[in-house]
Amino acid sequence: MPGSVENRLQELGIELPAAAAPAANYVPFVLSGNQLFISGQLPLIADGEKFSGKLGADVNVETGERAARACALNILAQAKDALGDLERIERCLKLGGFVNATDDFTDHPEVINGASNLLAEVLGEKGRHTRFAVGCGSLPRDVPVEVDALFAVS
C-alpha cells in the first residue's frame, strides 16, 4: 500500500521521472547518517518540456518556475532511488537554487519558488525548508536553473 507521499503524488497527478544518471565524475546522492544530500538537478525530464536559456533574456519568470519545478521532481526521483521509500523523508532542510540569468535580472526567488512550491505540495510541512536562490552567468547544458537539496531522513 503506498504511503502518504506516494498518495499525494497520485492526487496531484504527478509521476516521478526516472532518477538521472550522473553526467560527470560525481554521485547523484550521498546518504550519511540521517542526512540525504542530493546533487544539483537539472530540469531535464524525458518526454517533458525542454528548458534552455537565460532568465532576463530569452526565458521569462513563469518558464523559469516550471523549470525549477522539474528540478524538484528530479530531486524527489533521486530521493526515492536513494531511500527506496519517500516516507523516509522527515524534512527537507535546504534547497540551493542557481538561476542562469542576465546581470540585471533580480527575480531569482520567484524562479526557485517553482521547486519550493512543489516540495511543499508533495511533502506538506515536511517540504518547508531553508534555501538560497542566486544568479549565475551560465549553467550546464544551457538550462535556466539547477537545484540541489538536503533532507533529514529516517
PyMOL commands that set and color helices and strands:
alter all, ss='L'
color gray80, all
select helices_A, chain A and resi 4-11+61-83+86-88+108-127+140-142
alter helices_A, ss='H'
color red, helices_A
select strands_A, chain A and resi 29-32+35-41+89-100+130-136+145-153
alter strands_A, ss='S'
color yellow, strands_A
deselect
rebuild
show_as cartoon
